[in-house]
Amino acid sequence: MEYNESNINVTLKGTKTEIEKAKGWFKKLFSGDKEWEEENLTQGAYLKKIYDVCSELGYTNILSLTINDEVVYEDSENTDDDFEKAIKLAFEKQESKDYTIAISLDTTNDEEENILITMESKHDSSDYPLKIQVSNMENFEQKLEELGNKIKEHFETEEVEIEADEESESDDDEDDSEDEESEDTE
C-alpha cells in the first residue's frame, strides 16, 4: 500500500518580530537575545478562517480540537459533520493573545487522522505559524493543491510552501524486494 504524506507551511502577513535583549554578560554569552514572532490574527479570526477553508472543501469530520493544550472537543462517538459543533465550543472559550491551536480531521471516514492543523500565535522566528500535515487521501496531490489554494484565499499569506510528498510502500513490500535481490545474487 502506498503512503502519502506532505506538509503545507504558511507564513502570514502582518507578523511582528519581537526581540528580548539578554541582560548581563553571562546571559549574552550563553543564551543570547531571544527572538520570536507574533501573529496579529486573533484566536477567533483564525478559528473562523480555518473552519471556512475546511468546510468549503467538505472536511467537516473533526476528531479533536485543542486550544493551549486544553481539549475543547474530542469526537469519542465518531460523529460525522461535527466541525461546526467543535468550533462553537471553541468560541465559548476565553480568547487568548498567545495561543496554540491543534485541529485533527478525518477526511476518509476511517476514524484515522488525515489532516492535522496547528497554529501558534507566538513562535520561534525560524518556524511557520500555520502548519498543515496531510496524509493518506485519495487524489492526494489534487487535494493538497486545493487545500493550499483555499488557505491563500482565506488567509493573508506571504508564503504557502507545500513540501514534496513522500510516497513509500509498506515495510513488508520493501523487505520482500530486498529478499528477492539477495536471492538473485546467490
TIBA-566252 format. One record per residue (C-alpha): residue number from 1; residue in one letter; x, y, z. Coordinates in steps of 0.1 Angstrom, whole numbers, padded with zeros to 4 digits. Layout:
# residues N
<guse NUM, "a", <X, Y, Z>>,
...
# end
This chain:
# residues 186
<guse 1, "m", <0000, 0000, 0000>>,
<guse 2, "e", <0013, 0034, -0009>>,
<guse 3, "y", <0016, 0060, 0019>>,
<guse 4, "n", <0014, 0097, 0011>>,
<guse 5, "e", <0024, 0125, 0035>>,
<guse 6, "s", <0031, 0161, 0029>>,
<guse 7, "n", <0031, 0194, 0048>>,
<guse 8, "i", <0018, 0228, 0040>>,
<guse 9, "n", <0037, 0255, 0058>>,
<guse 10, "v", <0022, 0290, 0058>>,
<guse 11, "t", <0038, 0324, 0066>>,
<guse 12, "l", <0012, 0350, 0073>>,
<guse 13, "k", <0013, 0387, 0066>>,
<guse 14, "g", <0014, 0412, 0094>>,
<guse 15, "t", <0038, 0391, 0116>>,
<guse 16, "k", <0056, 0412, 0142>>,
<guse 17, "t", <0092, 0403, 0152>>,
<guse 18, "e", <0100, 0407, 0189>>,
<guse 19, "i", <0135, 0407, 0204>>,
<guse 20, "e", <0142, 0404, 0241>>,
<guse 21, "k", <0178, 0416, 0248>>,
<guse 22, "a", <0197, 0394, 0271>>,
<guse 23, "k", <0206, 0412, 0304>>,
<guse 24, "g", <0241, 0407, 0317>>,
<guse 25, "w", <0272, 0395, 0301>>,
<guse 26, "f", <0267, 0359, 0313>>,
<guse 27, "k", <0233, 0355, 0296>>,
<guse 28, "k", <0245, 0373, 0265>>,
<guse 29, "l", <0274, 0349, 0262>>,
<guse 30, "f", <0255, 0317, 0268>>,
<guse 31, "s", <0219, 0323, 0257>>,
<guse 32, "g", <0220, 0355, 0237>>,
<guse 33, "d", <0190, 0376, 0227>>,
<guse 34, "k", <0156, 0358, 0223>>,
<guse 35, "e", <0138, 0364, 0191>>,
<guse 36, "w", <0103, 0353, 0182>>,
<guse 37, "e", <0074, 0363, 0160>>,
<guse 38, "e", <0038, 0372, 0170>>,
<guse 39, "e", <0009, 0369, 0146>>,
<guse 40, "n", <-0017, 0396, 0145>>,
<guse 41, "l", <-0045, 0371, 0138>>,
<guse 42, "t", <-0068, 0367, 0168>>,
<guse 43, "q", <-0077, 0333, 0181>>,
<guse 44, "g", <-0114, 0338, 0169>>,
<guse 45, "a", <-0104, 0350, 0135>>,
<guse 46, "y", <-0081, 0321, 0130>>,
<guse 47, "l", <-0108, 0296, 0140>>,
<guse 48, "k", <-0133, 0312, 0117>>,
<guse 49, "k", <-0109, 0312, 0087>>,
<guse 50, "i", <-0097, 0276, 0092>>,
<guse 51, "y", <-0133, 0265, 0096>>,
<guse 52, "d", <-0143, 0282, 0063>>,
<guse 53, "v", <-0113, 0266, 0045>>,
<guse 54, "c", <-0122, 0231, 0057>>,
<guse 55, "s", <-0159, 0233, 0053>>,
<guse 56, "e", <-0157, 0246, 0018>>,
<guse 57, "l", <-0136, 0216, 0009>>,
<guse 58, "g", <-0160, 0193, 0027>>,
<guse 59, "y", <-0137, 0184, 0056>>,
<guse 60, "t", <-0162, 0185, 0084>>,
<guse 61, "n", <-0154, 0154, 0104>>,
<guse 62, "i", <-0133, 0166, 0133>>,
<guse 63, "l", <-0115, 0142, 0156>>,
<guse 64, "s", <-0103, 0167, 0181>>,
<guse 65, "l", <-0097, 0204, 0188>>,
<guse 66, "t", <-0073, 0217, 0214>>,
<guse 67, "i", <-0065, 0253, 0225>>,
<guse 68, "n", <-0034, 0258, 0246>>,
<guse 69, "d", <-0032, 0221, 0254>>,
<guse 70, "e", <-0068, 0220, 0267>>,
<guse 71, "v", <-0091, 0196, 0248>>,
<guse 72, "v", <-0121, 0217, 0237>>,
<guse 73, "y", <-0137, 0189, 0216>>,
<guse 74, "e", <-0130, 0152, 0212>>,
<guse 75, "d", <-0151, 0130, 0190>>,
<guse 76, "s", <-0154, 0099, 0211>>,
<guse 77, "e", <-0186, 0088, 0193>>,
<guse 78, "n", <-0172, 0091, 0157>>,
<guse 79, "t", <-0198, 0117, 0148>>,
<guse 80, "d", <-0197, 0129, 0112>>,
<guse 81, "d", <-0201, 0166, 0103>>,
<guse 82, "d", <-0192, 0178, 0138>>,
<guse 83, "f", <-0167, 0205, 0130>>,
<guse 84, "e", <-0192, 0233, 0134>>,
<guse 85, "k", <-0201, 0220, 0169>>,
<guse 86, "a", <-0164, 0219, 0178>>,
<guse 87, "i", <-0159, 0255, 0166>>,
<guse 88, "k", <-0189, 0267, 0186>>,
<guse 89, "l", <-0174, 0252, 0217>>,
<guse 90, "a", <-0141, 0268, 0209>>,
<guse 91, "f", <-0157, 0302, 0206>>,
<guse 92, "e", <-0171, 0298, 0241>>,
<guse 93, "k", <-0136, 0297, 0255>>,
<guse 94, "q", <-0119, 0329, 0266>>,
<guse 95, "e", <-0098, 0342, 0238>>,
<guse 96, "s", <-0061, 0342, 0244>>,
<guse 97, "k", <-0035, 0366, 0229>>,
<guse 98, "d", <-0009, 0338, 0229>>,
<guse 99, "y", <-0025, 0306, 0217>>,
<guse 100, "t", <-0017, 0273, 0202>>,
<guse 101, "i", <-0045, 0255, 0184>>,
<guse 102, "a", <-0045, 0220, 0170>>,
<guse 103, "i", <-0072, 0205, 0149>>,
<guse 104, "s", <-0073, 0169, 0138>>,
<guse 105, "l", <-0096, 0159, 0109>>,
<guse 106, "d", <-0107, 0126, 0093>>,
<guse 107, "t", <-0114, 0132, 0056>>,
<guse 108, "t", <-0118, 0095, 0047>>,
<guse 109, "n", <-0143, 0083, 0073>>,
<guse 110, "d", <-0119, 0056, 0086>>,
<guse 111, "e", <-0116, 0072, 0120>>,
<guse 112, "e", <-0079, 0080, 0113>>,
<guse 113, "e", <-0064, 0114, 0112>>,
<guse 114, "n", <-0057, 0127, 0076>>,
<guse 115, "i", <-0052, 0163, 0083>>,
<guse 116, "l", <-0035, 0179, 0114>>,
<guse 117, "i", <-0036, 0217, 0115>>,
<guse 118, "t", <-0016, 0236, 0140>>,
<guse 119, "m", <-0014, 0274, 0146>>,
<guse 120, "e", <0008, 0292, 0170>>,
<guse 121, "s", <0003, 0329, 0175>>,
<guse 122, "k", <0038, 0332, 0192>>,
<guse 123, "h", <0065, 0311, 0177>>,
<guse 124, "d", <0102, 0309, 0170>>,
<guse 125, "s", <0113, 0333, 0142>>,
<guse 126, "s", <0125, 0304, 0121>>,
<guse 127, "d", <0092, 0284, 0124>>,
<guse 128, "y", <0059, 0286, 0105>>,
<guse 129, "p", <0029, 0299, 0124>>,
<guse 130, "l", <0004, 0277, 0104>>,
<guse 131, "k", <0013, 0241, 0096>>,
<guse 132, "i", <-0009, 0215, 0080>>,
<guse 133, "q", <0001, 0179, 0078>>,
<guse 134, "v", <-0018, 0159, 0052>>,
<guse 135, "s", <-0016, 0121, 0048>>,
<guse 136, "n", <-0033, 0092, 0031>>,
<guse 137, "m", <-0060, 0108, 0010>>,
<guse 138, "e", <-0073, 0098, -0024>>,
<guse 139, "n", <-0062, 0121, -0053>>,
<guse 140, "f", <-0035, 0132, -0029>>,
<guse 141, "e", <-0017, 0158, -0050>>,
<guse 142, "q", <-0050, 0174, -0062>>,
<guse 143, "k", <-0064, 0176, -0026>>,
<guse 144, "l", <-0031, 0191, -0014>>,
<guse 145, "e", <-0032, 0218, -0041>>,
<guse 146, "e", <-0069, 0226, -0033>>,
<guse 147, "l", <-0061, 0229, 0004>>,
<guse 148, "g", <-0031, 0252, -0004>>,
<guse 149, "n", <-0053, 0274, -0027>>,
<guse 150, "k", <-0081, 0277, -0001>>,
<guse 151, "i", <-0055, 0288, 0025>>,
<guse 152, "k", <-0044, 0315, 0001>>,
<guse 153, "e", <-0080, 0325, -0005>>,
<guse 154, "h", <-0089, 0329, 0032>>,
<guse 155, "f", <-0057, 0340, 0049>>,
<guse 156, "e", <-0034, 0369, 0041>>,
<guse 157, "t", <-0003, 0350, 0033>>,
<guse 158, "e", <0033, 0359, 0024>>,
<guse 159, "e", <0042, 0323, 0016>>,
<guse 160, "v", <0024, 0289, 0012>>,
<guse 161, "e", <0050, 0262, 0009>>,
<guse 162, "i", <0039, 0227, 0000>>,
<guse 163, "e", <0067, 0203, 0009>>,
<guse 164, "a", <0073, 0174, -0015>>,
<guse 165, "d", <0051, 0145, -0007>>,
<guse 166, "e", <0068, 0112, 0003>>,
<guse 167, "e", <0055, 0081, -0013>>,
<guse 168, "s", <0066, 0049, 0002>>,
<guse 169, "e", <0054, 0014, 0002>>,
<guse 170, "s", <0048, -0005, 0033>>,
<guse 171, "d", <0078, -0020, 0051>>,
<guse 172, "d", <0067, -0056, 0042>>,
<guse 173, "d", <0070, -0048, 0005>>,
<guse 174, "e", <0105, -0033, 0009>>,
<guse 175, "d", <0116, -0064, 0029>>,
<guse 176, "d", <0103, -0087, 0002>>,
<guse 177, "s", <0122, -0068, -0026>>,
<guse 178, "e", <0154, -0070, -0005>>,
<guse 179, "d", <0150, -0107, -0001>>,
<guse 180, "e", <0144, -0112, -0038>>,
<guse 181, "e", <0176, -0092, -0046>>,
<guse 182, "s", <0197, -0113, -0022>>,
<guse 183, "e", <0184, -0145, -0037>>,
<guse 184, "d", <0193, -0132, -0072>>,
<guse 185, "t", <0229, -0126, -0062>>,
<guse 186, "e", <0235, -0160, -0047>>,
# end
